[in-house]
Amino acid sequence: MENNGNVTNPSFGCEGTEGVLAMAKVPIQPWCPVYDSATAFSRGTLFPALDLPYIGREAAK
């Protein structure tokens, strides 16, 4: 495989398959109220929506 310096549209080793390897679609998330710094530190997250309880062994029952 020859490297011609074309970084934006590289060939990935298969002849005739030049193009994008992958694309991601990430939706824009709205900004929500956040915890104060002390609460965020104790909970392990800044965002209340991500503050999920750890149920551990309770889930295995």
PQR file of N, CA, C, O and H, with PARSE charges and radii, in Angstrom:
ATOM      1  N   MET A   1       0.850  -1.178   0.000 -0.4000 1.5000
ATOM      2  CA  MET A   1       0.000   0.000   0.000 -0.0000 2.0000
ATOM      3  C   MET A   1       0.886   1.228   0.000  0.5500 1.7000
ATOM      4  O   MET A   1       1.837   1.318   0.776 -0.5500 1.4000
ATOM      5  N   GLU A   2       0.585   2.136  -0.835 -0.4000 1.5000
ATOM      6  CA  GLU A   2       1.385   3.347  -0.994 -0.0000 2.0000
ATOM      7  C   GLU A   2       0.761   4.498  -0.212  0.5500 1.7000
ATOM      8  O   GLU A   2      -0.447   4.722  -0.284 -0.5500 1.4000
ATOM      9  H   GLU A   2      -0.188   2.063  -1.465  0.4000 1.0000
ATOM     10  N   ASN A   3       1.581   5.221   0.528 -0.4000 1.5000
ATOM     11  CA  ASN A   3       1.098   6.377   1.285 -0.0000 2.0000
ATOM     12  C   ASN A   3       1.380   7.623   0.470  0.5500 1.7000
ATOM     13  O   ASN A   3       2.529   8.047   0.342 -0.5500 1.4000
ATOM     14  H   ASN A   3       2.563   5.039   0.586  0.4000 1.0000
ATOM     15  N   ASN A   4       0.326   8.210  -0.082 -0.4000 1.5000
ATOM     16  CA  ASN A   4       0.511   9.399  -0.911 -0.0000 2.0000
ATOM     17  C   ASN A   4       0.240  10.686  -0.139  0.5500 1.7000
ATOM     18  O   ASN A   4       0.182  11.762  -0.733 -0.5500 1.4000
ATOM     19  H   ASN A   4      -0.608   7.866   0.021  0.4000 1.0000
ATOM     20  N   GLY A   5       0.074  10.584   1.184 -0.4000 1.5000
ATOM     21  CA  GLY A   5      -0.139  11.774   1.994 -0.0000 2.0000
ATOM     22  C   GLY A   5      -1.579  12.238   2.040  0.5500 1.7000
ATOM     23  O   GLY A   5      -1.858  13.288   2.619 -0.5500 1.4000
ATOM     24  H   GLY A   5       0.121   9.710   1.666  0.4000 1.0000
ATOM     25  N   ASN A   6      -2.504  11.497   1.451 -0.4000 1.5000
ATOM     26  CA  ASN A   6      -3.903  11.874   1.451 -0.0000 2.0000
ATOM     27  C   ASN A   6      -4.537  11.406   2.759  0.5500 1.7000
ATOM     28  O   ASN A   6      -5.012  10.274   2.852 -0.5500 1.4000
ATOM     29  H   ASN A   6      -2.277  10.645   0.980  0.4000 1.0000
ATOM     30  N   VAL A   7      -4.545  12.268   3.757 -0.4000 1.5000
ATOM     31  CA  VAL A   7      -5.027  11.902   5.083 -0.0000 2.0000
ATOM     32  C   VAL A   7      -6.543  11.981   5.170  0.5500 1.7000
ATOM     33  O   VAL A   7      -7.149  11.212   5.916 -0.5500 1.4000
ATOM     34  H   VAL A   7      -4.159  13.188   3.681  0.4000 1.0000
ATOM     35  N   THR A   8      -7.173  12.888   4.429 -0.4000 1.5000
ATOM     36  CA  THR A   8      -8.616  13.075   4.548 -0.0000 2.0000
ATOM     37  C   THR A   8      -9.434  11.967   3.896  0.5500 1.7000
ATOM     38  O   THR A   8     -10.593  11.774   4.261 -0.5500 1.4000
ATOM     39  H   THR A   8      -6.681  13.512   3.823  0.4000 1.0000
ATOM     40  N   ASN A   9      -8.874  11.246   2.958 -0.4000 1.5000
ATOM     41  CA  ASN A   9      -9.599  10.180   2.289 -0.0000 2.0000
ATOM     42  C   ASN A   9      -8.659   9.001   2.040  0.5500 1.7000
ATOM     43  O   ASN A   9      -8.316   8.704   0.896 -0.5500 1.4000
ATOM     44  H   ASN A   9      -7.932  11.403   2.661  0.4000 1.0000
ATOM     45  N   PRO A  10      -8.247   8.336   3.114 -0.5600 1.5000
ATOM     46  CA  PRO A  10      -7.249   7.281   2.957  0.2800 2.0000
ATOM     47  C   PRO A  10      -7.850   5.983   2.430  0.5500 1.7000
ATOM     48  O   PRO A  10      -9.054   5.754   2.544 -0.5500 1.4000
ATOM     49  N   SER A  11      -7.010   5.146   1.857 -0.4000 1.5000
ATOM     50  CA  SER A  11      -7.406   3.807   1.467 -0.0000 2.0000
ATOM     51  C   SER A  11      -7.037   2.887   2.621  0.5500 1.7000
ATOM     52  O   SER A  11      -5.942   2.996   3.172 -0.5500 1.4000
ATOM     53  H   SER A  11      -6.032   5.332   1.764  0.4000 1.0000
ATOM     54  N   PHE A  12      -7.925   1.994   2.988 -0.4000 1.5000
ATOM     55  CA  PHE A  12      -7.697   1.154   4.151 -0.0000 2.0000
ATOM     56  C   PHE A  12      -7.208  -0.234   3.786  0.5500 1.7000
ATOM     57  O   PHE A  12      -7.474  -1.192   4.512 -0.5500 1.4000
ATOM     58  H   PHE A  12      -8.815   1.906   2.540  0.4000 1.0000
ATOM     59  N   GLY A  13      -6.514  -0.359   2.698 -0.4000 1.5000
ATOM     60  CA  GLY A  13      -5.912  -1.619   2.335 -0.0000 2.0000
ATOM     61  C   GLY A  13      -6.722  -2.448   1.353  0.5500 1.7000
ATOM     62  O   GLY A  13      -6.208  -3.423   0.805 -0.5500 1.4000
ATOM     63  H   GLY A  13      -6.298   0.419   2.108  0.4000 1.0000
ATOM     64  N   CYS A  14      -7.961  -2.088   1.121 -0.4000 1.5000
ATOM     65  CA  CYS A  14      -8.797  -2.804   0.163 -0.0000 2.0000
ATOM     66  C   CYS A  14      -8.938  -1.927  -1.072  0.5500 1.7000
ATOM     67  O   CYS A  14      -9.356  -0.773  -0.985 -0.5500 1.4000
ATOM     68  H   CYS A  14      -8.379  -1.295   1.566  0.4000 1.0000
ATOM     69  N   GLU A  15      -8.593  -2.473  -2.192 -0.4000 1.5000
ATOM     70  CA  GLU A  15      -8.637  -1.672  -3.413 -0.0000 2.0000
ATOM     71  C   GLU A  15     -10.063  -1.251  -3.735  0.5500 1.7000
ATOM     72  O   GLU A  15     -10.986  -2.061  -3.657 -0.5500 1.4000
ATOM     73  H   GLU A  15      -8.253  -3.411  -2.263  0.4000 1.0000
ATOM     74  N   GLY A  16     -10.242   0.007  -4.094 -0.4000 1.5000
ATOM     75  CA  GLY A  16     -11.537   0.535  -4.457 -0.0000 2.0000
ATOM     76  C   GLY A  16     -12.429   0.887  -3.270  0.5500 1.7000
ATOM     77  O   GLY A  16     -13.614   1.164  -3.452 -0.5500 1.4000
ATOM     78  H   GLY A  16      -9.492   0.666  -4.158  0.4000 1.0000
ATOM     79  N   THR A  17     -11.875   0.880  -2.060 -0.4000 1.5000
ATOM     80  CA  THR A  17     -12.690   1.188  -0.882 -0.0000 2.0000
ATOM     81  C   THR A  17     -12.164   2.414  -0.161  0.5500 1.7000
ATOM     82  O   THR A  17     -11.950   2.384   1.051 -0.5500 1.4000
ATOM     83  H   THR A  17     -10.912   0.655  -1.913  0.4000 1.0000
ATOM     84  N   GLU A  18     -11.961   3.464  -0.885 -0.4000 1.5000
ATOM     85  CA  GLU A  18     -11.522   4.690  -0.243 -0.0000 2.0000
ATOM     86  C   GLU A  18     -12.728   5.366   0.404  0.5500 1.7000
ATOM     87  O   GLU A  18     -13.828   5.346  -0.149 -0.5500 1.4000
ATOM     88  H   GLU A  18     -12.135   3.488  -1.869  0.4000 1.0000
ATOM     89  N   GLY A  19     -12.522   5.954   1.554 -0.4000 1.5000
ATOM     90  CA  GLY A  19     -13.624   6.649   2.194 -0.0000 2.0000
ATOM     91  C   GLY A  19     -13.467   6.737   3.690  0.5500 1.7000
ATOM     92  O   GLY A  19     -12.378   6.551   4.233 -0.5500 1.4000
ATOM     93  H   GLY A  19     -11.629   5.970   2.003  0.4000 1.0000
ATOM     94  N   VAL A  20     -14.533   7.015   4.323 -0.4000 1.5000
ATOM     95  CA  VAL A  20     -14.557   7.213   5.765 -0.0000 2.0000
ATOM     96  C   VAL A  20     -14.664   5.857   6.448  0.5500 1.7000
ATOM     97  O   VAL A  20     -15.470   5.019   6.042 -0.5500 1.4000
ATOM     98  H   VAL A  20     -15.417   7.167   3.882  0.4000 1.0000
ATOM     99  N   LEU A  21     -13.870   5.637   7.467 -0.4000 1.5000
ATOM    100  CA  LEU A  21     -13.891   4.385   8.209 -0.0000 2.0000
ATOM    101  C   LEU A  21     -15.135   4.294   9.080  0.5500 1.7000
ATOM    102  O   LEU A  21     -15.782   3.249   9.137 -0.5500 1.4000
ATOM    103  H   LEU A  21     -13.215   6.317   7.797  0.4000 1.0000
ATOM    104  N   ALA A  22     -15.473   5.394   9.763 -0.4000 1.5000
ATOM    105  CA  ALA A  22     -16.644   5.391  10.643 -0.0000 2.0000
ATOM    106  C   ALA A  22     -17.125   6.813  10.850  0.5500 1.7000
ATOM    107  O   ALA A  22     -16.368   7.772  10.702 -0.5500 1.4000
ATOM    108  H   ALA A  22     -14.948   6.244   9.717  0.4000 1.0000
ATOM    109  N   MET A  23     -18.390   6.929  11.194 -0.4000 1.5000
ATOM    110  CA  MET A  23     -18.961   8.228  11.525 -0.0000 2.0000
ATOM    111  C   MET A  23     -19.771   8.061  12.798  0.5500 1.7000
ATOM    112  O   MET A  23     -20.387   7.017  13.015 -0.5500 1.4000
ATOM    113  H   MET A  23     -19.005   6.150  11.314  0.4000 1.0000
ATOM    114  N   ALA A  24     -19.773   9.086  13.637 -0.4000 1.5000
ATOM    115  CA  ALA A  24     -20.535   9.041  14.880 -0.0000 2.0000
ATOM    116  C   ALA A  24     -21.598  10.121  14.871  0.5500 1.7000
ATOM    117  O   ALA A  24     -21.372  11.226  14.378 -0.5500 1.4000
ATOM    118  H   ALA A  24     -19.273   9.934  13.460  0.4000 1.0000
ATOM    119  N   LYS A  25     -22.745   9.798  15.412 -0.4000 1.5000
ATOM    120  CA  LYS A  25     -23.808  10.793  15.561 -0.0000 2.0000
ATOM    121  C   LYS A  25     -24.034  10.941  17.065  0.5500 1.7000
ATOM    122  O   LYS A  25     -24.512  10.020  17.728 -0.5500 1.4000
ATOM    123  H   LYS A  25     -22.928   8.900  15.812  0.4000 1.0000
ATOM    124  N   VAL A  26     -23.692  12.083  17.574 -0.4000 1.5000
ATOM    125  CA  VAL A  26     -23.825  12.347  19.000 -0.0000 2.0000
ATOM    126  C   VAL A  26     -24.836  13.466  19.175  0.5500 1.7000
ATOM    127  O   VAL A  26     -24.584  14.601  18.771 -0.5500 1.4000
ATOM    128  H   VAL A  26     -23.303  12.831  17.035  0.4000 1.0000
ATOM    129  N   PRO A  27     -25.982  13.156  19.778 -0.5600 1.5000
ATOM    130  CA  PRO A  27     -26.992  14.199  19.941  0.2800 2.0000
ATOM    131  C   PRO A  27     -26.539  15.265  20.941  0.5500 1.7000
ATOM    132  O   PRO A  27     -25.814  14.979  21.894 -0.5500 1.4000
ATOM    133  N   ILE A  28     -26.976  16.471  20.704 -0.4000 1.5000
ATOM    134  CA  ILE A  28     -26.662  17.556  21.633 -0.0000 2.0000
ATOM    135  C   ILE A  28     -27.523  17.377  22.874  0.5500 1.7000
ATOM    136  O   ILE A  28     -28.743  17.240  22.783 -0.5500 1.4000
ATOM    137  H   ILE A  28     -27.565  16.703  19.930  0.4000 1.0000
ATOM    138  N   GLN A  29     -26.881  17.380  24.026 -0.4000 1.5000
ATOM    139  CA  GLN A  29     -27.594  17.199  25.275 -0.0000 2.0000
ATOM    140  C   GLN A  29     -27.855  18.552  25.917  0.5500 1.7000
ATOM    141  O   GLN A  29     -26.972  19.409  25.960 -0.5500 1.4000
ATOM    142  H   GLN A  29     -25.890  17.492  24.101  0.4000 1.0000
ATOM    143  N   PRO A  30     -29.069  18.738  26.416 -0.5600 1.5000
ATOM    144  CA  PRO A  30     -29.373  20.013  27.063  0.2800 2.0000
ATOM    145  C   PRO A  30     -28.622  20.136  28.387  0.5500 1.7000
ATOM    146  O   PRO A  30     -28.378  19.139  29.067 -0.5500 1.4000
ATOM    147  N   TRP A  31     -28.260  21.363  28.744 -0.4000 1.5000
ATOM    148  CA  TRP A  31     -27.583  21.612  30.009 -0.0000 2.0000
ATOM    149  C   TRP A  31     -28.633  21.616  31.107  0.5500 1.7000
ATOM    150  O   TRP A  31     -29.616  22.354  31.033 -0.5500 1.4000
ATOM    151  H   TRP A  31     -28.458  22.173  28.192  0.4000 1.0000
ATOM    152  N   CYS A  32     -28.428  20.803  32.111 -0.4000 1.5000
ATOM    153  CA  CYS A  32     -29.365  20.691  33.225 -0.0000 2.0000
ATOM    154  C   CYS A  32     -28.712  21.257  34.477  0.5500 1.7000
ATOM    155  O   CYS A  32     -27.497  21.447  34.511 -0.5500 1.4000
ATOM    156  H   CYS A  32     -27.629  20.204  32.171  0.4000 1.0000
ATOM    157  N   PRO A  33     -29.508  21.527  35.503 -0.5600 1.5000
ATOM    158  CA  PRO A  33     -28.925  21.984  36.771  0.2800 2.0000
ATOM    159  C   PRO A  33     -27.932  20.942  37.295  0.5500 1.7000
ATOM    160  O   PRO A  33     -28.106  19.742  37.083 -0.5500 1.4000
ATOM    161  N   VAL A  34     -26.916  21.407  37.964 -0.4000 1.5000
ATOM    162  CA  VAL A  34     -25.873  20.523  38.484 -0.0000 2.0000
ATOM    163  C   VAL A  34     -25.819  20.605  40.002  0.5500 1.7000
ATOM    164  O   VAL A  34     -26.321  21.549  40.612 -0.5500 1.4000
ATOM    165  H   VAL A  34     -26.774  22.382  38.137  0.4000 1.0000
ATOM    166  N   TYR A  35     -25.193  19.588  40.600 -0.4000 1.5000
ATOM    167  CA  TYR A  35     -24.981  19.574  42.043 -0.0000 2.0000
ATOM    168  C   TYR A  35     -23.947  20.629  42.424  0.5500 1.7000
ATOM    169  O   TYR A  35     -23.125  21.034  41.601 -0.5500 1.4000
ATOM    170  H   TYR A  35     -24.785  18.821  40.105  0.4000 1.0000
ATOM    171  N   ASP A  36     -23.997  21.066  43.669 -0.4000 1.5000
ATOM    172  CA  ASP A  36     -22.911  21.919  44.170 -0.0000 2.0000
ATOM    173  C   ASP A  36     -21.675  21.031  44.316  0.5500 1.7000
ATOM    174  O   ASP A  36     -21.785  19.806  44.262 -0.5500 1.4000
ATOM    175  H   ASP A  36     -24.665  20.737  44.337  0.4000 1.0000
ATOM    176  N   SER A  37     -20.522  21.629  44.496 -0.4000 1.5000
ATOM    177  CA  SER A  37     -19.263  20.871  44.459 -0.0000 2.0000
ATOM    178  C   SER A  37     -19.176  19.813  45.552  0.5500 1.7000
ATOM    179  O   SER A  37     -18.670  18.721  45.293 -0.5500 1.4000
ATOM    180  H   SER A  37     -20.433  22.624  44.540  0.4000 1.0000
ATOM    181  N   ALA A  38     -19.649  20.096  46.760 -0.4000 1.5000
ATOM    182  CA  ALA A  38     -19.567  19.110  47.844 -0.0000 2.0000
ATOM    183  C   ALA A  38     -20.466  17.899  47.554  0.5500 1.7000
ATOM    184  O   ALA A  38     -20.051  16.758  47.752 -0.5500 1.4000
ATOM    185  H   ALA A  38     -20.060  20.983  46.969  0.4000 1.0000
ATOM    186  N   THR A  39     -21.683  18.145  47.091 -0.4000 1.5000
ATOM    187  CA  THR A  39     -22.599  17.050  46.770 -0.0000 2.0000
ATOM    188  C   THR A  39     -22.073  16.252  45.585  0.5500 1.7000
ATOM    189  O   THR A  39     -22.113  15.021  45.599 -0.5500 1.4000
ATOM    190  H   THR A  39     -22.021  19.073  46.931  0.4000 1.0000
ATOM    191  N   ALA A  40     -21.586  16.935  44.569 -0.4000 1.5000
ATOM    192  CA  ALA A  40     -21.043  16.260  43.397 -0.0000 2.0000
ATOM    193  C   ALA A  40     -19.870  15.368  43.776  0.5500 1.7000
ATOM    194  O   ALA A  40     -19.752  14.255  43.262 -0.5500 1.4000
ATOM    195  H   ALA A  40     -21.554  17.935  44.558  0.4000 1.0000
ATOM    196  N   PHE A  41     -19.015  15.829  44.651 -0.4000 1.5000
ATOM    197  CA  PHE A  41     -17.861  15.038  45.070 -0.0000 2.0000
ATOM    198  C   PHE A  41     -18.310  13.796  45.834  0.5500 1.7000
ATOM    199  O   PHE A  41     -17.765  12.712  45.628 -0.5500 1.4000
ATOM    200  H   PHE A  41     -19.111  16.732  45.068  0.4000 1.0000
ATOM    201  N   SER A  42     -19.291  13.947  46.707 -0.4000 1.5000
ATOM    202  CA  SER A  42     -19.733  12.790  47.497 -0.0000 2.0000
ATOM    203  C   SER A  42     -20.529  11.795  46.649  0.5500 1.7000
ATOM    204  O   SER A  42     -20.480  10.591  46.903 -0.5500 1.4000
ATOM    205  H   SER A  42     -19.734  14.828  46.874  0.4000 1.0000
ATOM    206  N   ARG A  43     -21.251  12.283  45.658 -0.4000 1.5000
ATOM    207  CA  ARG A  43     -22.055  11.399  44.795 -0.0000 2.0000
ATOM    208  C   ARG A  43     -21.252  10.818  43.644  0.5500 1.7000
ATOM    209  O   ARG A  43     -21.636   9.794  43.079 -0.5500 1.4000
ATOM    210  H   ARG A  43     -21.290  13.261  45.452  0.4000 1.0000
ATOM    211  N   GLY A  44     -20.155  11.449  43.290 -0.4000 1.5000
ATOM    212  CA  GLY A  44     -19.317  10.953  42.199 -0.0000 2.0000
ATOM    213  C   GLY A  44     -19.745  11.433  40.826  0.5500 1.7000
ATOM    214  O   GLY A  44     -19.250  10.941  39.812 -0.5500 1.4000
ATOM    215  H   GLY A  44     -19.843  12.281  43.749  0.4000 1.0000
ATOM    216  N   THR A  45     -20.664  12.395  40.782 -0.4000 1.5000
ATOM    217  CA  THR A  45     -21.098  12.954  39.505 -0.0000 2.0000
ATOM    218  C   THR A  45     -21.588  14.371  39.716  0.5500 1.7000
ATOM    219  O   THR A  45     -22.084  14.716  40.789 -0.5500 1.4000
ATOM    220  H   THR A  45     -21.066  12.795  41.605  0.4000 1.0000
ATOM    221  N   LEU A  46     -21.449  15.178  38.703 -0.4000 1.5000
ATOM    222  CA  LEU A  46     -21.908  16.556  38.747 -0.0000 2.0000
ATOM    223  C   LEU A  46     -23.380  16.665  38.367  0.5500 1.7000
ATOM    224  O   LEU A  46     -24.063  17.617  38.747 -0.5500 1.4000
ATOM    225  H   LEU A  46     -21.046  14.898  37.832  0.4000 1.0000
ATOM    226  N   PHE A  47     -23.856  15.680  37.615 -0.4000 1.5000
ATOM    227  CA  PHE A  47     -25.196  15.757  37.050 -0.0000 2.0000
ATOM    228  C   PHE A  47     -26.175  14.841  37.783  0.5500 1.7000
ATOM    229  O   PHE A  47     -25.929  13.639  37.888 -0.5500 1.4000
ATOM    230  H   PHE A  47     -23.301  14.908  37.307  0.4000 1.0000
ATOM    231  N   PRO A  48     -27.282  15.389  38.293 -0.5600 1.5000
ATOM    232  CA  PRO A  48     -28.270  14.561  38.987  0.2800 2.0000
ATOM    233  C   PRO A  48     -28.845  13.440  38.105  0.5500 1.7000
ATOM    234  O   PRO A  48     -29.187  12.374  38.618 -0.5500 1.4000
ATOM    235  N   ALA A  49     -28.954  13.661  36.811 -0.4000 1.5000
ATOM    236  CA  ALA A  49     -29.493  12.631  35.923 -0.0000 2.0000
ATOM    237  C   ALA A  49     -28.586  11.400  35.853  0.5500 1.7000
ATOM    238  O   ALA A  49     -29.049  10.311  35.512 -0.5500 1.4000
ATOM    239  H   ALA A  49     -28.676  14.527  36.395  0.4000 1.0000
ATOM    240  N   LEU A  50     -27.309  11.561  36.170 -0.4000 1.5000
ATOM    241  CA  LEU A  50     -26.377  10.436  36.151 -0.0000 2.0000
ATOM    242  C   LEU A  50     -26.181   9.821  37.530  0.5500 1.7000
ATOM    243  O   LEU A  50     -25.401   8.880  37.679 -0.5500 1.4000
ATOM    244  H   LEU A  50     -26.933  12.446  36.446  0.4000 1.0000
ATOM    245  N   ASP A  51     -26.866  10.331  38.525 -0.4000 1.5000
ATOM    246  CA  ASP A  51     -26.739   9.856  39.895 -0.0000 2.0000
ATOM    247  C   ASP A  51     -27.657   8.658  40.087  0.5500 1.7000
ATOM    248  O   ASP A  51     -28.786   8.792  40.559 -0.5500 1.4000
ATOM    249  H   ASP A  51     -27.499  11.095  38.403  0.4000 1.0000
ATOM    250  N   LEU A  52     -27.161   7.497  39.717 -0.4000 1.5000
ATOM    251  CA  LEU A  52     -27.944   6.273  39.777 -0.0000 2.0000
ATOM    252  C   LEU A  52     -27.466   5.420  40.959  0.5500 1.7000
ATOM    253  O   LEU A  52     -26.266   5.347  41.221 -0.5500 1.4000
ATOM    254  H   LEU A  52     -26.245   7.388  39.333  0.4000 1.0000
ATOM    255  N   PRO A  53     -28.384   4.786  41.660 -0.5600 1.5000
ATOM    256  CA  PRO A  53     -27.981   3.979  42.814  0.2800 2.0000
ATOM    257  C   PRO A  53     -27.225   2.727  42.392  0.5500 1.7000
ATOM    258  O   PRO A  53     -27.534   2.116  41.369 -0.5500 1.4000
ATOM    259  N   TYR A  54     -26.254   2.363  43.173 -0.4000 1.5000
ATOM    260  CA  TYR A  54     -25.527   1.105  42.951 -0.0000 2.0000
ATOM    261  C   TYR A  54     -26.250   0.039  43.749  0.5500 1.7000
ATOM    262  O   TYR A  54     -26.333   0.126  44.974 -0.5500 1.4000
ATOM    263  H   TYR A  54     -26.003   2.859  44.004  0.4000 1.0000
ATOM    264  N   ILE A  55     -26.774  -0.969  43.065 -0.4000 1.5000
ATOM    265  CA  ILE A  55     -27.549  -1.979  43.776 -0.0000 2.0000
ATOM    266  C   ILE A  55     -26.764  -3.253  44.022  0.5500 1.7000
ATOM    267  O   ILE A  55     -27.199  -4.089  44.815 -0.5500 1.4000
ATOM    268  H   ILE A  55     -26.707  -1.040  42.070  0.4000 1.0000
ATOM    269  N   GLY A  56     -25.633  -3.430  43.377 -0.4000 1.5000
ATOM    270  CA  GLY A  56     -24.735  -4.558  43.652 -0.0000 2.0000
ATOM    271  C   GLY A  56     -25.409  -5.902  43.739  0.5500 1.7000
ATOM    272  O   GLY A  56     -25.999  -6.376  42.769 -0.5500 1.4000
ATOM    273  H   GLY A  56     -25.280  -2.752  42.733  0.4000 1.0000
ATOM    274  N   ARG A  57     -25.322  -6.522  44.907 -0.4000 1.5000
ATOM    275  CA  ARG A  57     -25.841  -7.870  45.099 -0.0000 2.0000
ATOM    276  C   ARG A  57     -27.362  -7.926  45.027  0.5500 1.7000
ATOM    277  O   ARG A  57     -27.923  -8.986  44.749 -0.5500 1.4000
ATOM    278  H   ARG A  57     -24.842  -6.138  45.696  0.4000 1.0000
ATOM    279  N   GLU A  58     -28.027  -6.826  45.267 -0.4000 1.5000
ATOM    280  CA  GLU A  58     -29.484  -6.812  45.186 -0.0000 2.0000
ATOM    281  C   GLU A  58     -29.971  -7.198  43.801  0.5500 1.7000
ATOM    282  O   GLU A  58     -31.042  -7.790  43.666 -0.5500 1.4000
ATOM    283  H   GLU A  58     -27.571  -5.965  45.493  0.4000 1.0000
ATOM    284  N   ALA A  59     -29.204  -6.873  42.772 -0.4000 1.5000
ATOM    285  CA  ALA A  59     -29.605  -7.188  41.395 -0.0000 2.0000
ATOM    286  C   ALA A  59     -29.452  -8.671  41.087  0.5500 1.7000
ATOM    287  O   ALA A  59     -30.093  -9.180  40.167 -0.5500 1.4000
ATOM    288  H   ALA A  59     -28.334  -6.392  42.881  0.4000 1.0000
ATOM    289  N   ALA A  60     -28.607  -9.372  41.848 -0.4000 1.5000
ATOM    290  CA  ALA A  60     -28.345 -10.771  41.574 -0.0000 2.0000
ATOM    291  C   ALA A  60     -29.414 -11.702  42.168  0.5500 1.7000
ATOM    292  O   ALA A  60     -29.399 -12.903  41.900 -0.5500 1.4000
ATOM    293  H   ALA A  60     -28.086  -8.958  42.595  0.4000 1.0000
ATOM    294  N   LYS A  61     -30.308 -11.176  42.944 -0.4000 1.5000
ATOM    295  CA  LYS A  61     -31.339 -12.014  43.597 -0.0000 2.0000
ATOM    296  C   LYS A  61     -32.355 -12.518  42.620  0.5500 1.7000
ATOM    297  O   LYS A  61     -33.281 -13.231  43.006 -0.5500 1.4000
ATOM    298  H   LYS A  61     -30.320 -10.200  43.161  0.4000 1.0000
TER
END
